[in-house]
Structures are given as structure tokens and as C-alpha cells.
Amino acid sequence: MVRQIPDGKAIFEKQCTRCHGKDGTKGAFGAKNLQKSILEDNAIVLLIQNGKKAMPPFKKKLNSDEIKSVTDYVKEFRTK
């Protein structure tokens, strides 16, 4: 059986754009600008799982593969 890789973009657009916006810069409710993020993968995973301040935890809504896909997707916003 082939394992399907979750679509990080689709999950982000469904769960995260309300506060982060489609390009990660919206900043609603204190959301961080994801284009300026320098967090390492494990820190991003923990934030998604556990939430922080106004950001809710997603550990009961998303499985580990989905969280990894969102982590990979949000890193694409970074500007260098």
C-alpha cells in the first residue's frame, strides 16, 4: 500500500489562513509573520501541536504526517 503524503498547502489554507493569511504575513490575533520565521523544524512542529497564546493546538486535529507537511509548507514562505 502506497502512503499518501498530506497536502501541507491545503491543510494550511483550511486551518491557518484566517490568522496567518495565504502568504504567512497577515498577523491577525498576534500571529507571527511566517516569512520572517527562523524556527527549526522541531520548534515549528511543537508550535503546531501545542499552540501558543491565541493559536490553538492542532495535535488532536492533525496527525503527525499532516503536521510535518504543514511544517514543510510554511518554511516555503521564508524570505532570504
All heavy atoms as a GROMACS GRO file, in nm:
protein
  629
    1MET      N    1   0.084  -0.117   0.000
    1MET     CA    2   0.000   0.000   0.000
    1MET      C    3   0.089   0.125   0.000
    1MET      O    4   0.177   0.140   0.083
    1MET     CB    5  -0.091  -0.002   0.123
    1MET     CG    6  -0.181   0.117   0.134
    1MET     SD    7  -0.276   0.102   0.286
    1MET     CE    8  -0.422   0.183   0.238
    2VAL      N    9   0.064   0.215  -0.092
    2VAL     CA   10   0.141   0.339  -0.103
    2VAL      C   11   0.082   0.442  -0.006
    2VAL      O   12  -0.039   0.463  -0.003
    2VAL     CB   13   0.138   0.393  -0.248
    2VAL    CG1   14   0.210   0.525  -0.257
    2VAL    CG2   15   0.196   0.292  -0.344
    3ARG      N   16   0.171   0.504   0.069
    3ARG     CA   17   0.127   0.606   0.165
    3ARG      C   18   0.111   0.740   0.097
    3ARG      O   19   0.201   0.785   0.027
    3ARG     CB   20   0.230   0.618   0.276
    3ARG     CG   21   0.170   0.616   0.411
    3ARG     CD   22   0.275   0.601   0.512
    3ARG     NE   23   0.278   0.722   0.592
    3ARG     CZ   24   0.349   0.738   0.698
    3ARG    NH1   25   0.430   0.644   0.737
    3ARG    NH2   26   0.343   0.849   0.766
    4GLN      N   27  -0.002   0.800   0.114
    4GLN     CA   28  -0.031   0.931   0.056
    4GLN      C   29   0.030   1.040   0.143
    4GLN      O   30   0.009   1.043   0.264
    4GLN     CB   31  -0.183   0.950   0.047
    4GLN     CG   32  -0.226   1.077  -0.019
    4GLN     CD   33  -0.222   1.069  -0.170
    4GLN    OE1   34  -0.206   0.963  -0.226
    4GLN    NE2   35  -0.235   1.182  -0.234
    5ILE      N   36   0.106   1.130   0.083
    5ILE     CA   37   0.163   1.242   0.157
    5ILE      C   38   0.057   1.351   0.166
    5ILE      O   39   0.002   1.393   0.065
    5ILE     CB   40   0.290   1.296   0.086
    5ILE    CG1   41   0.396   1.187   0.082
    5ILE    CG2   42   0.342   1.420   0.156
    5ILE    CD1   43   0.518   1.222   0.001
    6PRO      N   44   0.027   1.396   0.288
    6PRO     CA   45  -0.074   1.501   0.304
    6PRO      C   46  -0.031   1.630   0.234
    6PRO      O   47   0.087   1.660   0.224
    6PRO     CB   48  -0.081   1.522   0.455
    6PRO     CG   49  -0.020   1.400   0.516
    6PRO     CD   50   0.080   1.351   0.416
    7ASP      N   51  -0.128   1.706   0.188
    7ASP     CA   52  -0.104   1.832   0.118
    7ASP      C   53  -0.094   1.945   0.220
    7ASP      O   54  -0.194   1.994   0.270
    7ASP     CB   55  -0.218   1.857   0.020
    7ASP     CG   56  -0.198   1.982  -0.065
    7ASP    OD1   57  -0.108   2.062  -0.035
    7ASP    OD2   58  -0.274   1.998  -0.161
    8GLY      N   59   0.030   1.984   0.253
    8GLY     CA   60   0.053   2.087   0.352
    8GLY      C   61  -0.012   2.219   0.317
    8GLY      O   62  -0.063   2.289   0.403
    9LYS      N   63  -0.011   2.253   0.188
    9LYS     CA   64  -0.073   2.379   0.145
    9LYS      C   65  -0.223   2.377   0.171
    9LYS      O   66  -0.278   2.473   0.223
    9LYS     CB   67  -0.044   2.403  -0.003
    9LYS     CG   68  -0.108   2.531  -0.055
    9LYS     CD   69  -0.081   2.554  -0.202
    9LYS     CE   70  -0.147   2.683  -0.249
    9LYS     NZ   71  -0.131   2.707  -0.391
   10ALA      N   72  -0.288   2.268   0.134
   10ALA     CA   73  -0.434   2.258   0.154
   10ALA      C   74  -0.470   2.264   0.302
   10ALA      O   75  -0.566   2.331   0.341
   10ALA     CB   76  -0.486   2.129   0.091
   11ILE      N   77  -0.391   2.196   0.384
   11ILE     CA   78  -0.417   2.198   0.529
   11ILE      C   79  -0.397   2.339   0.582
   11ILE      O   80  -0.479   2.391   0.658
   11ILE     CB   81  -0.326   2.098   0.602
   11ILE    CG1   82  -0.357   1.955   0.557
   11ILE    CG2   83  -0.341   2.112   0.754
   11ILE    CD1   84  -0.253   1.853   0.598
   12PHE      N   85  -0.287   2.405   0.542
   12PHE     CA   86  -0.260   2.542   0.586
   12PHE      C   87  -0.373   2.634   0.545
   12PHE      O   88  -0.422   2.714   0.626
   12PHE     CB   89  -0.127   2.590   0.527
   12PHE     CG   90  -0.091   2.730   0.568
   12PHE    CD1   91  -0.022   2.754   0.686
   12PHE    CD2   92  -0.128   2.839   0.490
   12PHE    CE1   93   0.008   2.884   0.726
   12PHE    CE2   94  -0.097   2.968   0.528
   12PHE     CZ   95  -0.029   2.991   0.647
   13GLU      N   96  -0.416   2.625   0.420
   13GLU     CA   97  -0.522   2.713   0.372
   13GLU      C   98  -0.652   2.691   0.448
   13GLU      O   99  -0.726   2.786   0.473
   13GLU     CB  100  -0.541   2.698   0.222
   13GLU     CG  101  -0.426   2.760   0.144
   13GLU     CD  102  -0.437   2.746  -0.007
   13GLU    OE1  103  -0.525   2.673  -0.056
   13GLU    OE2  104  -0.353   2.807  -0.075
   14LYS      N  105  -0.679   2.569   0.489
   14LYS     CA  106  -0.802   2.540   0.563
   14LYS      C  107  -0.792   2.581   0.710
   14LYS      O  108  -0.886   2.635   0.766
   14LYS     CB  109  -0.833   2.390   0.554
   14LYS     CG  110  -0.959   2.350   0.626
   14LYS     CD  111  -0.988   2.203   0.611
   14LYS     CE  112  -1.117   2.168   0.684
   14LYS     NZ  113  -1.141   2.024   0.687
   15GLN      N  114  -0.676   2.556   0.772
   15GLN     CA  115  -0.664   2.573   0.916
   15GLN      C  116  -0.596   2.703   0.961
   15GLN      O  117  -0.617   2.746   1.074
   15GLN     CB  118  -0.584   2.455   0.976
   15GLN     CG  119  -0.643   2.320   0.951
   15GLN     CD  120  -0.772   2.295   1.030
   15GLN    OE1  121  -0.802   2.362   1.128
   15GLN    NE2  122  -0.850   2.199   0.985
   16CYS      N  123  -0.513   2.763   0.876
   16CYS     CA  124  -0.420   2.866   0.924
   16CYS      C  125  -0.436   3.004   0.861
   16CYS      O  126  -0.388   3.103   0.917
   16CYS     CB  127  -0.276   2.820   0.904
   16CYS     SG  128  -0.244   2.652   0.961
   17THR      N  129  -0.499   3.013   0.745
   17THR     CA  130  -0.502   3.141   0.673
   17THR      C  131  -0.584   3.248   0.744
   17THR      O  132  -0.559   3.366   0.724
   17THR     CB  133  -0.554   3.125   0.529
   17THR    OG1  134  -0.682   3.064   0.531
   17THR    CG2  135  -0.457   3.045   0.445
   18ARG      N  136  -0.677   3.208   0.827
   18ARG     CA  137  -0.758   3.307   0.899
   18ARG      C  138  -0.668   3.403   0.977
   18ARG      O  139  -0.693   3.524   0.981
   18ARG     CB  140  -0.855   3.237   0.994
   18ARG     CG  141  -0.937   3.333   1.076
   18ARG     CD  142  -1.040   3.258   1.159
   18ARG     NE  143  -1.110   3.353   1.244
   18ARG     CZ  144  -1.128   3.338   1.373
   18ARG    NH1  145  -1.084   3.229   1.433
   18ARG    NH2  146  -1.192   3.427   1.444
   19CYS      N  147  -0.564   3.351   1.037
   19CYS     CA  148  -0.474   3.435   1.117
   19CYS      C  149  -0.342   3.468   1.044
   19CYS      O  150  -0.292   3.580   1.055
   19CYS     CB  151  -0.441   3.366   1.249
   19CYS     SG  152  -0.587   3.342   1.354
   20HIS      N  153  -0.287   3.371   0.973
   20HIS     CA  154  -0.158   3.391   0.908
   20HIS      C  155  -0.168   3.446   0.766
   20HIS      O  156  -0.069   3.494   0.712
   20HIS     CB  157  -0.078   3.260   0.905
   20HIS     CG  158  -0.026   3.219   1.039
   20HIS    ND1  159   0.079   3.282   1.102
   20HIS    CD2  160  -0.065   3.120   1.124
   20HIS    CE1  161   0.102   3.224   1.218
   20HIS    NE2  162   0.016   3.126   1.235
   21GLY      N  163  -0.285   3.435   0.704
   21GLY     CA  164  -0.301   3.478   0.566
   21GLY      C  165  -0.242   3.377   0.470
   21GLY      O  166  -0.167   3.288   0.510
   22LYS      N  167  -0.273   3.391   0.342
   22LYS     CA  168  -0.226   3.294   0.242
   22LYS      C  169  -0.076   3.296   0.223
   22LYS      O  170  -0.017   3.197   0.183
   22LYS     CB  171  -0.296   3.317   0.108
   22LYS     CG  172  -0.438   3.269   0.108
   22LYS     CD  173  -0.492   3.259  -0.032
   22LYS     CE  174  -0.629   3.198  -0.027
   22LYS     NZ  175  -0.643   3.083  -0.113
   23ASP      N  176  -0.012   3.412   0.252
   23ASP     CA  177   0.133   3.420   0.232
   23ASP      C  178   0.210   3.426   0.365
   23ASP      O  179   0.329   3.450   0.367
   23ASP     CB  180   0.169   3.541   0.146
   23ASP     CG  181   0.138   3.675   0.213
   23ASP    OD1  182   0.076   3.676   0.323
   23ASP    OD2  183   0.174   3.778   0.156
   24GLY      N  184   0.140   3.404   0.476
   24GLY     CA  185   0.205   3.400   0.606
   24GLY      C  186   0.229   3.533   0.673
   24GLY      O  187   0.294   3.539   0.777
   25THR      N  188   0.177   3.644   0.616
   25THR     CA  189   0.208   3.777   0.669
   25THR      C  190   0.091   3.849   0.735
   25THR      O  191   0.107   3.961   0.779
   25THR     CB  192   0.262   3.869   0.558
   25THR    OG1  193   0.160   3.888   0.459
   25THR    CG2  194   0.387   3.813   0.492
   26LYS      N  195  -0.025   3.788   0.742
   26LYS     CA  196  -0.146   3.859   0.788
   26LYS      C  197  -0.134   3.910   0.931
   26LYS      O  198  -0.169   4.024   0.958
   26LYS     CB  199  -0.268   3.769   0.774
   26LYS     CG  200  -0.398   3.839   0.805
   26LYS     CD  201  -0.516   3.749   0.775
   26LYS     CE  202  -0.648   3.816   0.806
   26LYS     NZ  203  -0.760   3.726   0.782
   27GLY      N  204  -0.090   3.829   1.023
   27GLY     CA  205  -0.069   3.874   1.160
   27GLY      C  206  -0.194   3.897   1.244
   27GLY      O  207  -0.189   3.969   1.342
   28ALA      N  208  -0.305   3.838   1.208
   28ALA     CA  209  -0.428   3.855   1.286
   28ALA      C  210  -0.414   3.786   1.422
   28ALA      O  211  -0.354   3.680   1.432
   28ALA     CB  212  -0.547   3.798   1.211
   29PHE      N  213  -0.470   3.848   1.525
   29PHE     CA  214  -0.470   3.792   1.660
   29PHE      C  215  -0.329   3.764   1.712
   29PHE      O  216  -0.308   3.673   1.791
   29PHE     CB  217  -0.555   3.664   1.668
   29PHE     CG  218  -0.693   3.680   1.614
   29PHE    CD1  219  -0.726   3.630   1.489
   29PHE    CD2  220  -0.790   3.749   1.686
   29PHE    CE1  221  -0.854   3.646   1.437
   29PHE    CE2  222  -0.918   3.766   1.634
   29PHE     CZ  223  -0.950   3.714   1.510
   30GLY      N  224  -0.230   3.838   1.665
   30GLY     CA  225  -0.092   3.821   1.711
   30GLY      C  226  -0.015   3.713   1.638
   30GLY      O  227   0.095   3.677   1.680
   31ALA      N  228  -0.069   3.661   1.528
   31ALA     CA  229   0.000   3.556   1.452
   31ALA      C  230   0.134   3.609   1.400
   31ALA      O  231   0.144   3.722   1.353
   31ALA     CB  232  -0.086   3.509   1.335
   32LYS      N  233   0.236   3.527   1.409
   32LYS     CA  234   0.370   3.565   1.364
   32LYS      C  235   0.376   3.570   1.212
   32LYS      O  236   0.306   3.497   1.142
   32LYS     CB  237   0.474   3.467   1.416
   32LYS     CG  238   0.483   3.461   1.566
   32LYS     CD  239   0.532   3.591   1.623
   32LYS     CE  240   0.546   3.582   1.773
   32LYS     NZ  241   0.577   3.706   1.836
   33ASN      N  242   0.464   3.656   1.161
   33ASN     CA  243   0.491   3.664   1.018
   33ASN      C  244   0.578   3.545   0.981
   33ASN      O  245   0.695   3.537   1.020
   33ASN     CB  246   0.562   3.795   0.985
   33ASN     CG  247   0.589   3.814   0.838
   33ASN    OD1  248   0.599   3.718   0.762
   33ASN    ND2  249   0.604   3.938   0.797
   34LEU      N  250   0.523   3.452   0.907
   34LEU     CA  251   0.594   3.328   0.875
   34LEU      C  252   0.707   3.350   0.774
   34LEU      O  253   0.794   3.265   0.762
   34LEU     CB  254   0.495   3.223   0.825
   34LEU     CG  255   0.385   3.186   0.925
   34LEU    CD1  256   0.288   3.086   0.864
   34LEU    CD2  257   0.444   3.134   1.055
   35GLN      N  258   0.706   3.462   0.704
   35GLN     CA  259   0.814   3.491   0.610
   35GLN      C  260   0.942   3.526   0.685
   35GLN      O  261   1.051   3.513   0.631
   35GLN     CB  262   0.777   3.604   0.515
   35GLN     CG  263   0.670   3.564   0.416
   35GLN     CD  264   0.639   3.672   0.314
   35GLN    OE1  265   0.705   3.775   0.309
   35GLN    NE2  266   0.539   3.647   0.233
   36LYS      N  267   0.929   3.568   0.810
   36LYS     CA  268   1.045   3.607   0.890
   36LYS      C  269   1.086   3.500   0.990
   36LYS      O  270   1.180   3.519   1.067
   36LYS     CB  271   1.015   3.737   0.965
   36LYS     CG  272   0.994   3.854   0.871
   36LYS     CD  273   0.964   3.980   0.948
   36LYS     CE  274   0.944   4.097   0.852
   36LYS     NZ  275   0.918   4.222   0.923
   37SER      N  276   1.018   3.387   0.990
   37SER     CA  277   1.045   3.281   1.086
   37SER      C  278   1.184   3.220   1.065
   37SER      O  279   1.226   3.196   0.951
   37SER     CB  280   0.940   3.171   1.075
   37SER     OG  281   0.974   3.062   1.160
   38ILE      N  282   1.251   3.196   1.176
   38ILE     CA  283   1.381   3.127   1.170
   38ILE      C  284   1.377   3.000   1.254
   38ILE      O  285   1.480   2.940   1.282
   38ILE     CB  286   1.496   3.219   1.217
   38ILE    CG1  287   1.470   3.270   1.358
   38ILE    CG2  288   1.517   3.334   1.120
   38ILE    CD1  289   1.587   3.340   1.423
   39LEU      N  290   1.257   2.958   1.292
   39LEU     CA  291   1.243   2.839   1.375
   39LEU      C  292   1.286   2.714   1.300
   39LEU      O  293   1.264   2.701   1.180
   39LEU     CB  294   1.098   2.822   1.420
   39LEU     CG  295   1.041   2.930   1.512
   39LEU    CD1  296   0.893   2.901   1.538
   39LEU    CD2  297   1.119   2.936   1.641
   40GLU      N  298   1.345   2.622   1.375
   40GLU     CA  299   1.381   2.492   1.317
   40GLU      C  300   1.257   2.404   1.312
   40GLU      O  301   1.157   2.430   1.378
   40GLU     CB  302   1.490   2.428   1.402
   40GLU     CG  303   1.620   2.507   1.398
   40GLU     CD  304   1.734   2.439   1.471
   40GLU    OE1  305   1.724   2.317   1.498
   40GLU    OE2  306   1.832   2.507   1.501
   41ASP      N  307   1.266   2.297   1.233
   41ASP     CA  308   1.151   2.209   1.211
   41ASP      C  309   1.087   2.162   1.341
   41ASP      O  310   0.964   2.167   1.355
   41ASP     CB  311   1.193   2.086   1.130
   41ASP     CG  312   1.222   2.118   0.985
   41ASP    OD1  313   1.239   2.237   0.951
   41ASP    OD2  314   1.229   2.024   0.905
   42ASN      N  315   1.168   2.116   1.437
   42ASN     CA  316   1.109   2.062   1.560
   42ASN      C  317   1.033   2.169   1.638
   42ASN      O  318   0.931   2.139   1.700
   42ASN     CB  319   1.215   1.994   1.648
   42ASN     CG  320   1.325   2.088   1.692
   42ASN    OD1  321   1.353   2.189   1.628
   42ASN    ND2  322   1.390   2.054   1.802
   43ALA      N  323   1.078   2.293   1.633
   43ALA     CA  324   1.008   2.402   1.702
   43ALA      C  325   0.876   2.434   1.633
   43ALA      O  326   0.775   2.461   1.699
   43ALA     CB  327   1.096   2.526   1.708
   44ILE      N  328   0.875   2.428   1.500
   44ILE     CA  329   0.751   2.451   1.425
   44ILE      C  330   0.651   2.341   1.457
   44ILE      O  331   0.533   2.366   1.483
   44ILE     CB  332   0.778   2.458   1.273
   44ILE    CG1  333   0.871   2.575   1.241
   44ILE    CG2  334   0.647   2.470   1.195
   44ILE    CD1  335   0.924   2.575   1.098
   45VAL      N  336   0.698   2.216   1.457
   45VAL     CA  337   0.610   2.103   1.488
   45VAL      C  338   0.548   2.121   1.626
   45VAL      O  339   0.427   2.103   1.644
   45VAL     CB  340   0.689   1.970   1.479
   45VAL    CG1  341   0.610   1.855   1.543
   45VAL    CG2  342   0.722   1.936   1.334
   46LEU      N  343   0.630   2.157   1.725
   46LEU     CA  344   0.578   2.176   1.860
   46LEU      C  345   0.474   2.288   1.867
   46LEU      O  346   0.373   2.276   1.937
   46LEU     CB  347   0.692   2.203   1.958
   46LEU     CG  348   0.780   2.082   1.991
   46LEU    CD1  349   0.900   2.123   2.074
   46LEU    CD2  350   0.699   1.973   2.061
   47LEU      N  351   0.498   2.397   1.794
   47LEU     CA  352   0.401   2.507   1.791
   47LEU      C  353   0.268   2.462   1.730
   47LEU      O  354   0.161   2.496   1.781
   47LEU     CB  355   0.456   2.625   1.712
   47LEU     CG  356   0.543   2.722   1.789
   47LEU    CD1  357   0.607   2.824   1.695
   47LEU    CD2  358   0.462   2.793   1.895
   48ILE      N  359   0.275   2.388   1.621
   48ILE     CA  360   0.153   2.340   1.557
   48ILE      C  361   0.080   2.243   1.651
   48ILE      O  362  -0.041   2.252   1.670
   48ILE     CB  363   0.183   2.274   1.421
   48ILE    CG1  364   0.238   2.378   1.323
   48ILE    CG2  365   0.057   2.207   1.365
   48ILE    CD1  366   0.294   2.318   1.195
   49GLN      N  367   0.154   2.153   1.712
   49GLN     CA  368   0.093   2.055   1.802
   49GLN      C  369   0.030   2.120   1.925
   49GLN      O  370  -0.083   2.089   1.960
   49GLN     CB  371   0.198   1.953   1.851
   49GLN     CG  372   0.242   1.856   1.748
   49GLN     CD  373   0.354   1.767   1.800
   49GLN    OE1  374   0.427   1.800   1.892
   49GLN    NE2  375   0.368   1.650   1.737
   50ASN      N  376   0.102   2.209   1.989
   50ASN     CA  377   0.063   2.260   2.120
   50ASN      C  378   0.001   2.399   2.120
   50ASN      O  379  -0.056   2.441   2.220
   50ASN     CB  380   0.184   2.259   2.214
   50ASN     CG  381   0.241   2.120   2.230
   50ASN    OD1  382   0.168   2.023   2.243
   50ASN    ND2  383   0.372   2.110   2.227
   51GLY      N  384   0.016   2.472   2.008
   51GLY     CA  385  -0.035   2.608   2.002
   51GLY      C  386   0.048   2.702   2.089
   51GLY      O  387   0.141   2.661   2.157
   52LYS      N  388   0.012   2.830   2.084
   52LYS     CA  389   0.079   2.930   2.168
   52LYS      C  390  -0.008   3.055   2.167
   52LYS      O  391  -0.049   3.101   2.062
   52LYS     CB  392   0.218   2.961   2.113
   52LYS     CG  393   0.298   3.054   2.202
   52LYS     CD  394   0.439   3.068   2.152
   52LYS     CE  395   0.518   3.160   2.242
   52LYS     NZ  396   0.654   3.180   2.194
   53LYS      N  397  -0.034   3.107   2.286
   53LYS     CA  398  -0.119   3.224   2.304
   53LYS      C  399  -0.252   3.203   2.231
   53LYS      O  400  -0.323   3.109   2.262
   53LYS     CB  401  -0.047   3.351   2.260
   53LYS     CG  402   0.076   3.380   2.344
   53LYS     CD  403   0.141   3.508   2.305
   53LYS     CE  404   0.267   3.530   2.388
   53LYS     NZ  405   0.340   3.646   2.348
   54ALA      N  406  -0.286   3.285   2.132
   54ALA     CA  407  -0.415   3.274   2.064
   54ALA      C  408  -0.420   3.157   1.965
   54ALA      O  409  -0.528   3.116   1.923
   54ALA     CB  410  -0.447   3.404   1.990
   55MET      N  411  -0.303   3.102   1.929
   55MET     CA  412  -0.302   2.990   1.834
   55MET      C  413  -0.342   2.861   1.906
   55MET      O  414  -0.279   2.821   2.003
   55MET     CB  415  -0.162   2.972   1.774
   55MET     CG  416  -0.154   2.859   1.674
   55MET     SD  417   0.009   2.852   1.601
   55MET     CE  418   0.010   2.683   1.542
   56PRO      N  419  -0.448   2.796   1.855
   56PRO     CA  420  -0.492   2.673   1.920
   56PRO      C  421  -0.400   2.555   1.889
   56PRO      O  422  -0.329   2.556   1.788
   56PRO     CB  423  -0.631   2.649   1.858
   56PRO     CG  424  -0.621   2.710   1.722
   56PRO     CD  425  -0.530   2.831   1.740
   57PRO      N  426  -0.401   2.453   1.974
   57PRO     CA  427  -0.324   2.332   1.945
   57PRO      C  428  -0.394   2.250   1.836
   57PRO      O  429  -0.516   2.247   1.829
   57PRO     CB  430  -0.324   2.257   2.078
   57PRO     CG  431  -0.446   2.305   2.149
   57PRO     CD  432  -0.468   2.447   2.104
   58PHE      N  433  -0.313   2.186   1.754
   58PHE     CA  434  -0.368   2.104   1.645
   58PHE      C  435  -0.336   1.956   1.662
   58PHE      O  436  -0.362   1.877   1.572
   58PHE     CB  437  -0.317   2.155   1.510
   58PHE     CG  438  -0.383   2.283   1.467
   58PHE    CD1  439  -0.328   2.406   1.502
   58PHE    CD2  440  -0.500   2.281   1.395
   58PHE    CE1  441  -0.389   2.524   1.464
   58PHE    CE2  442  -0.563   2.399   1.356
   58PHE     CZ  443  -0.506   2.520   1.392
   59LYS      N  444  -0.281   1.917   1.777
   59LYS     CA  445  -0.240   1.777   1.795
   59LYS      C  446  -0.357   1.680   1.792
   59LYS      O  447  -0.338   1.563   1.761
   59LYS     CB  448  -0.157   1.760   1.921
   59LYS     CG  449  -0.227   1.793   2.050
   59LYS     CD  450  -0.131   1.784   2.166
   59LYS     CE  451  -0.191   1.851   2.288
   59LYS     NZ  452  -0.088   1.881   2.386
   60LYS      N  453  -0.477   1.727   1.818
   60LYS     CA  454  -0.594   1.638   1.811
   60LYS      C  455  -0.666   1.650   1.677
   60LYS      O  456  -0.753   1.568   1.647
   60LYS     CB  457  -0.690   1.668   1.926
   60LYS     CG  458  -0.632   1.629   2.061
   60LYS     CD  459  -0.730   1.650   2.172
   60LYS     CE  460  -0.667   1.609   2.305
   60LYS     NZ  461  -0.756   1.632   2.418
   61LYS      N  462  -0.630   1.751   1.597
   61LYS     CA  463  -0.695   1.772   1.468
   61LYS      C  464  -0.613   1.718   1.352
   61LYS      O  465  -0.667   1.681   1.249
   61LYS     CB  466  -0.720   1.921   1.444
   61LYS     CG  467  -0.822   1.984   1.535
   61LYS     CD  468  -0.842   2.129   1.502
   61LYS     CE  469  -0.942   2.193   1.595
   61LYS     NZ  470  -0.962   2.334   1.564
   62LEU      N  471  -0.479   1.720   1.368
   62LEU     CA  472  -0.389   1.679   1.260
   62LEU      C  473  -0.299   1.566   1.308
   62LEU      O  474  -0.252   1.568   1.422
   62LEU     CB  475  -0.300   1.797   1.215
   62LEU     CG  476  -0.372   1.924   1.168
   62LEU    CD1  477  -0.269   2.034   1.142
   62LEU    CD2  478  -0.454   1.896   1.044
   63ASN      N  479  -0.274   1.468   1.221
   63ASN     CA  480  -0.182   1.362   1.257
   63ASN      C  481  -0.037   1.406   1.231
   63ASN      O  482  -0.014   1.514   1.176
   63ASN     CB  483  -0.217   1.231   1.186
   63ASN     CG  484  -0.199   1.238   1.036
   63ASN    OD1  485  -0.103   1.297   0.985
   63ASN    ND2  486  -0.291   1.176   0.963
   64SER      N  487   0.059   1.325   1.268
   64SER     CA  488   0.200   1.365   1.256
   64SER      C  489   0.242   1.390   1.111
   64SER      O  490   0.321   1.481   1.085
   64SER     CB  491   0.292   1.262   1.322
   64SER     OG  492   0.277   1.136   1.262
   65ASP      N  493   0.189   1.314   1.017
   65ASP     CA  494   0.222   1.336   0.875
   65ASP      C  495   0.167   1.470   0.826
   65ASP      O  496   0.231   1.541   0.751
   65ASP     CB  497   0.169   1.223   0.787
   65ASP     CG  498   0.244   1.093   0.805
   65ASP    OD1  499   0.362   1.097   0.848
   65ASP    OD2  500   0.187   0.987   0.776
   66GLU      N  501   0.046   1.503   0.870
   66GLU     CA  502  -0.014   1.631   0.831
   66GLU      C  503   0.065   1.748   0.891
   66GLU      O  504   0.090   1.848   0.823
   66GLU     CB  505  -0.160   1.636   0.876
   66GLU     CG  506  -0.249   1.541   0.799
   66GLU     CD  507  -0.386   1.524   0.859
   66GLU    OE1  508  -0.401   1.527   0.984
   66GLU    OE2  509  -0.482   1.506   0.781
   67ILE      N  510   0.105   1.736   1.016
   67ILE     CA  511   0.183   1.841   1.081
   67ILE      C  512   0.317   1.858   1.011
   67ILE      O  513   0.363   1.970   0.988
   67ILE     CB  514   0.200   1.812   1.232
   67ILE    CG1  515   0.064   1.828   1.302
   67ILE    CG2  516   0.306   1.902   1.295
   67ILE    CD1  517   0.062   1.784   1.447
   68LYS      N  518   0.380   1.748   0.973
   68LYS     CA  519   0.508   1.755   0.900
   68LYS      C  520   0.488   1.825   0.766
   68LYS      O  521   0.571   1.908   0.725
   68LYS     CB  522   0.564   1.613   0.880
   68LYS     CG  523   0.683   1.604   0.790
   68LYS     CD  524   0.808   1.661   0.853
   68LYS     CE  525   0.931   1.630   0.769
   68LYS     NZ  526   1.000   1.745   0.721
   69SER      N  527   0.381   1.795   0.696
   69SER     CA  528   0.354   1.859   0.567
   69SER      C  529   0.330   2.009   0.582
   69SER      O  530   0.377   2.089   0.501
   69SER     CB  531   0.233   1.794   0.499
   69SER     OG  532   0.265   1.664   0.458
   70VAL      N  533   0.258   2.049   0.687
   70VAL     CA  534   0.236   2.191   0.712
   70VAL      C  535   0.369   2.258   0.747
   70VAL      O  536   0.399   2.368   0.700
   70VAL     CB  537   0.130   2.214   0.822
   70VAL    CG1  538   0.122   2.361   0.861
   70VAL    CG2  539  -0.005   2.164   0.777
   71THR      N  540   0.450   2.192   0.827
   71THR     CA  541   0.582   2.244   0.864
   71THR      C  542   0.665   2.271   0.738
   71THR      O  543   0.723   2.378   0.722
   71THR     CB  544   0.656   2.145   0.956
   71THR    OG1  545   0.581   2.130   1.077
   71THR    CG2  546   0.796   2.193   0.988
   72ASP      N  547   0.670   2.173   0.649
   72ASP     CA  548   0.746   2.190   0.524
   72ASP      C  549   0.689   2.304   0.440
   72ASP      O  550   0.763   2.382   0.382
   72ASP     CB  551   0.745   2.060   0.443
   72ASP     CG  552   0.824   1.949   0.511
   72ASP    OD1  553   0.907   1.978   0.600
   72ASP    OD2  554   0.801   1.832   0.475
   73TYR      N  555   0.557   2.314   0.436
   73TYR     CA  556   0.494   2.418   0.355
   73TYR      C  557   0.522   2.558   0.410
   73TYR      O  558   0.558   2.648   0.334
   73TYR     CB  559   0.342   2.394   0.346
   73TYR     CG  560   0.272   2.501   0.267
   73TYR    CD1  561   0.292   2.511   0.130
   73TYR    CD2  562   0.190   2.594   0.329
   73TYR    CE1  563   0.231   2.612   0.056
   73TYR    CE2  564   0.128   2.694   0.257
   73TYR     CZ  565   0.149   2.702   0.120
   73TYR     OH  566   0.089   2.802   0.048
   74VAL      N  567   0.509   2.580   0.540
   74VAL     CA  568   0.528   2.714   0.594
   74VAL      C  569   0.673   2.761   0.580
   74VAL      O  570   0.698   2.881   0.571
   74VAL     CB  571   0.479   2.731   0.740
   74VAL    CG1  572   0.330   2.703   0.749
   74VAL    CG2  573   0.557   2.646   0.837
   75LYS      N  574   0.767   2.669   0.573
   75LYS     CA  575   0.907   2.708   0.553
   75LYS      C  576   0.928   2.768   0.414
   75LYS      O  577   1.020   2.846   0.393
   75LYS     CB  578   0.999   2.590   0.575
   75LYS     CG  579   1.008   2.553   0.722
   75LYS     CD  580   1.100   2.436   0.757
   75LYS     CE  581   1.158   2.361   0.645
   75LYS     NZ  582   1.232   2.244   0.681
   76GLU      N  583   0.839   2.736   0.320
   76GLU     CA  584   0.849   2.792   0.185
   76GLU      C  585   0.818   2.942   0.182
   76GLU      O  586   0.854   3.011   0.088
   76GLU     CB  587   0.753   2.718   0.091
   76GLU     CG  588   0.790   2.574   0.066
   76GLU     CD  589   0.691   2.502  -0.022
   76GLU    OE1  590   0.613   2.568  -0.094
   76GLU    OE2  591   0.690   2.378  -0.019
   77PHE      N  592   0.753   2.993   0.286
   77PHE     CA  593   0.723   3.137   0.294
   77PHE      C  594   0.847   3.222   0.322
   77PHE      O  595   0.847   3.341   0.297
   77PHE     CB  596   0.621   3.166   0.405
   77PHE     CG  597   0.484   3.114   0.379
   77PHE    CD1  598   0.413   3.050   0.480
   77PHE    CD2  599   0.422   3.129   0.256
   77PHE    CE1  600   0.284   3.004   0.458
   77PHE    CE2  601   0.294   3.083   0.232
   77PHE     CZ  602   0.226   3.019   0.335
   78ARG      N  603   0.947   3.161   0.380
   78ARG     CA  604   1.063   3.237   0.426
   78ARG      C  605   1.129   3.316   0.314
   78ARG      O  606   1.148   3.266   0.204
   78ARG     CB  607   1.166   3.143   0.489
   78ARG     CG  608   1.114   3.079   0.615
   78ARG     CD  609   1.215   2.986   0.676
   78ARG     NE  610   1.161   2.931   0.799
   78ARG     CZ  611   1.222   2.841   0.873
   78ARG    NH1  612   1.341   2.797   0.836
   78ARG    NH2  613   1.166   2.796   0.983
   79THR      N  614   1.164   3.439   0.348
   79THR     CA  615   1.237   3.522   0.255
   79THR      C  616   1.381   3.529   0.302
   79THR      O  617   1.410   3.531   0.421
   79THR     CB  618   1.176   3.665   0.250
   79THR    OG1  619   1.174   3.718   0.382
   79THR    CG2  620   1.036   3.662   0.193
   80LYS      N  621   1.470   3.531   0.209
   80LYS     CA  622   1.613   3.531   0.245
   80LYS      C  623   1.675   3.660   0.207
   80LYS      O  624   1.640   3.728   0.121
   80LYS     CB  625   1.682   3.416   0.176
   80LYS     CG  626   1.616   3.285   0.212
   80LYS     CD  627   1.713   3.185   0.256
   80LYS     CE  628   1.634   3.066   0.308
   80LYS     NZ  629   1.698   2.963   0.358
   0.00000   0.00000   0.00000
